[in-house]
């Protein structure tokens, strides 16, 4: 089973990489970009028997390692 985890900073958390990307876009004359939030995508392939077991396992991975849940949110999609 394949899954994709998207991790983004929570609203209100400063995103210096997103701001650097926005400034770079502005310098390339893409002036209509109002803001940029940068995140990460992690693709996983699991040997799980059910969708529920896969999601439960991935949630545990996110809580323990993949995401810093103090400042980041994550979304899980089974592919």
KAHUGI-V910398 format. One record per residue. OMEGA is omega in whole degrees, -180 to 180 (NA if undefined). Layout:
# KAHUGI-V910398
OMEGA + OMEGA
This chain:
# KAHUGI-V910398
180 + 180 + 176 + 177 + 176 + -177 + -179 + 174 + 177 + 175 + 179 + 177 + -180 + -179 + -177 + 177 + 176 + 179 + 178 + 178 + 179 + 179 + 178 + 178 + 178 + 180 + 175 + 176 + 168 + -170 + -177 + 178 + -178 + 179 + 179 + 172 + -178 + 180 + 178 + 179 + 179 + 176 + -179 + 170 + -172 + 171 + 179 + -176 + -178 + 178 + -180 + 179 + 179 + -179 + 179 + 180 + -179 + 177 + 178 + 178 + -180 + -178 + -176 + -171 + -166 + -177 + 171 + -170 + 174 + -175 + -177 + 169 + 176 + 178 + -179 + 174 + 173 + -176 + NA
